[in-house]
Amino acid sequence: MISDSIEQIRARVARQAEIVKASHHSFSEEVDEMWKWVKISLIIMLPLCALSSLKDILFGEDHSAHHQDGPLPDYMKIRNKAFPWECENCDLFDMACWKKCKADMAAEG
């Protein structure tokens, strides 16, 4: 069994050596092939990026139409526990809520 395994490994190594010898390229050929694909990539990528940017500039959507001013619906304000800062019900960057909370705290105290 061990001799069979060794024989299979030797056959695989010999086959791999044949493949390497058949497909060997010189270093300069490899560099030329690399630069060919770099040039092809740039020729395709640069116009594609320019056209994509131009499309976004000219035909971009106005994303402000998706933003709602005013209070959020109840399902958007679910709290499992209070926030760990002085205005427990305000999100960290919800400045309108912070101002209202500070004003309520000043009126109470």
Backbone hydrogen bonds in HBPLUS format (Angstrom, degrees):
<---DONOR---> <-ACCEPTOR-->    atom                        ^
c    i                          cat <-CA-CA->   ^        H-A-AA   ^      H-
h    n   atom  resd res      DA  || num        DHA   H-A  angle D-A-AA Bond
n    s   type  num  typ     dist DA aas  dist angle  dist       angle   num
A0005-SER N   A0001-MET O   3.10 MM   4  6.39 157.2  2.15 146.1 151.6     1
A0006-ILE N   A0002-ILE O   2.93 MM   4  6.19 163.3  1.96 154.2 158.5     2
A0007-GLU N   A0003-SER O   2.95 MM   4  6.05 154.2  2.01 141.2 148.6     3
A0008-GLN N   A0004-ASP O   2.95 MM   4  6.21 152.9  2.02 147.7 154.4     4
A0009-ILE N   A0005-SER O   2.99 MM   4  6.25 158.5  2.04 150.0 155.8     5
A0010-ARG N   A0006-ILE O   2.95 MM   4  6.19 160.7  1.99 150.5 155.5     6
A0011-ALA N   A0007-GLU O   2.98 MM   4  6.19 153.0  2.06 143.2 150.6     7
A0012-ARG N   A0008-GLN O   2.94 MM   4  6.20 156.6  2.00 148.4 154.5     8
A0013-VAL N   A0009-ILE O   2.91 MM   4  6.16 159.8  1.95 152.2 157.7     9
A0014-ALA N   A0010-ARG O   2.92 MM   4  6.08 159.1  1.97 146.7 152.5    10
A0015-ARG N   A0011-ALA O   2.96 MM   4  6.14 156.9  2.01 146.1 152.3    11
A0016-GLN N   A0012-ARG O   2.91 MM   4  6.12 156.8  1.96 148.4 154.7    12
A0017-ALA N   A0013-VAL O   2.96 MM   4  6.17 152.1  2.04 145.8 153.4    13
A0018-GLU N   A0014-ALA O   3.06 MM   4  6.36 149.3  2.16 144.8 152.5    14
A0019-ILE N   A0015-ARG O   3.04 MM   4  6.36 155.9  2.10 147.3 153.6    15
A0020-VAL N   A0016-GLN O   2.97 MM   4  6.21 159.8  2.01 151.4 156.4    16
A0021-LYS N   A0017-ALA O   3.03 MM   4  6.19 160.7  2.06 146.3 151.3    17
A0022-ALA N   A0018-GLU O   2.97 MM   4  6.14 151.0  2.05 146.0 153.9    18
A0023-SER N   A0019-ILE O   3.08 MM   4  6.21 143.9  2.21 145.8 154.4    19
A0030-GLU N   A0026-SER O   3.07 MM   4  6.41 153.5  2.14 149.5 156.8    20
A0031-VAL N   A0027-PHE O   2.98 MM   4  6.28 156.5  2.03 151.4 157.7    21
A0032-ASP N   A0028-SER O   2.93 MM   4  6.10 158.7  1.98 145.6 151.5    22
A0033-GLU N   A0029-GLU O   2.99 MM   4  6.15 157.3  2.04 144.9 150.8    23
A0034-MET N   A0030-GLU O   2.95 MM   4  6.19 153.2  2.02 144.8 152.3    24
A0035-TRP N   A0031-VAL O   2.99 MM   4  6.26 166.3  2.01 155.3 157.4    25
A0036-LYS N   A0032-ASP O   2.97 MM   4  6.15 146.2  2.08 143.7 153.4    26
A0037-TRP N   A0033-GLU O   3.18 MM   4  6.47 157.3  2.23 148.1 152.1    27
A0038-VAL N   A0034-MET O   2.96 MM   4  6.27 146.0  2.08 146.7 157.4    28
A0039-LYS N   A0035-TRP O   2.95 MM   4  6.10 162.5  1.98 146.2 150.0    29
A0040-ILE N   A0036-LYS O   2.98 MM   4  6.24 159.7  2.02 146.0 152.0    30
A0041-SER N   A0037-TRP O   2.92 MM   4  5.94 159.9  1.96 139.8 145.6    31
A0042-LEU N   A0038-VAL O   2.98 MM   4  6.22 159.3  2.03 148.7 154.1    32
A0043-ILE N   A0039-LYS O   2.89 MM   4  6.05 159.3  1.93 152.0 157.8    33
A0044-ILE N   A0040-ILE O   3.10 MM   4  6.29 146.8  2.21 145.4 153.4    34
A0045-MET N   A0041-SER O   2.71 MM   4  5.74 163.6  1.74 153.0 158.9    35
A0046-LEU N   A0042-LEU O   3.08 MM   4  5.70 165.8  2.10 140.3 144.4    36
A0048-LEU N   A0044-ILE O   3.36 MM   4  6.33 153.5  2.43 140.3 147.9    37
A0049-CYS N   A0045-MET O   2.85 MM   4  6.05 161.2  1.88 160.5 164.9    38
A0050-ALA N   A0046-LEU O   2.97 MM   4  6.15 161.7  2.00 150.9 156.4    39
A0051-LEU N   A0047-PRO O   2.85 MM   4  5.99 166.2  1.87 151.8 155.4    40
A0052-SER N   A0048-LEU O   2.94 MM   4  6.02 156.1  1.99 144.2 151.5    41
A0053-SER N   A0049-CYS O   2.91 MM   4  6.07 160.1  1.95 148.6 153.6    42
A0054-LEU N   A0050-ALA O   2.93 MM   4  6.10 159.1  1.98 147.9 154.2    43
A0055-LYS N   A0051-LEU O   2.90 MM   4  6.06 157.4  1.95 147.0 152.9    44
A0056-ASP N   A0052-SER O   3.02 MM   4  6.28 159.2  2.07 146.9 152.0    45
A0057-ILE N   A0053-SER O   2.95 MM   4  6.18 151.3  2.03 147.8 155.7    46
A0058-LEU N   A0054-LEU O   2.90 MM   4  6.06 169.0  1.92 155.1 158.0    47
A0059-PHE N   A0055-LYS O   2.77 MM   4  5.53 161.5  1.80 148.8 155.3    48
A0065-ALA N   A0062-ASP O   3.39 MM   3  6.22 169.4  2.41 118.0 120.7    49
A0066-HIS N   A0063-HIS O   3.19 MM   3  5.65 155.1  2.25 109.6 116.1    50
A0067-HIS N   A0064-SER O   3.25 MM   3  5.28 149.0  2.35  99.3 108.0    51
A0076-MET N   A0073-PRO O   3.01 MM   3  5.53 154.8  2.08 114.6 122.5    52
A0077-LYS N   A0074-ASP O   3.11 MM   3  5.38 162.4  2.14 111.8 117.4    53
A0083-PHE N   A0088-GLU O   3.10 MM   5  4.68 168.6  2.11 135.3 132.7    54
A0090-CYS N   A0087-CYS O   3.21 MM   3  5.68 166.8  2.23 117.9 121.9    55
A0094-ASP N   A0091-ASP O   3.38 MM   3  5.19 171.7  2.39 104.5 106.6    56
A0098-TRP N   A0094-ASP O   3.07 MM   4  6.39 155.4  2.13 149.1 156.8    57
A0099-LYS N   A0095-MET O   2.92 MM   4  6.13 161.5  1.95 151.5 155.3    58
A0100-LYS N   A0096-ALA O   3.09 MM   4  6.31 162.6  2.12 147.7 152.3    59
A0101-CYS N   A0097-CYS O   2.85 MM   4  6.02 159.2  1.90 149.7 156.0    60
A0102-LYS N   A0098-TRP O   2.84 MM   4  6.04 163.4  1.87 153.4 157.6    61
A0103-ALA N   A0099-LYS O   2.91 MM   4  6.06 156.7  1.96 146.3 153.2    62
A0104-ASP N   A0100-LYS O   2.90 MM   4  6.13 155.1  1.97 147.2 154.0    63
A0105-MET N   A0101-CYS O   2.89 MM   4  6.14 152.9  1.96 147.7 155.5    64
A0106-ALA N   A0102-LYS O   2.88 MM   4  6.10 152.6  1.96 146.6 154.0    65
A0107-ALA N   A0103-ALA O   2.96 MM   4  6.14 149.8  2.06 143.5 151.7    66
A0108-GLU N   A0104-ASP O   3.06 MM   4  6.23 145.8  2.18 140.9 149.3    67
A0109-GLY N   A0105-MET O   2.98 MM   4  6.06 158.7  2.03 145.9 151.6    68
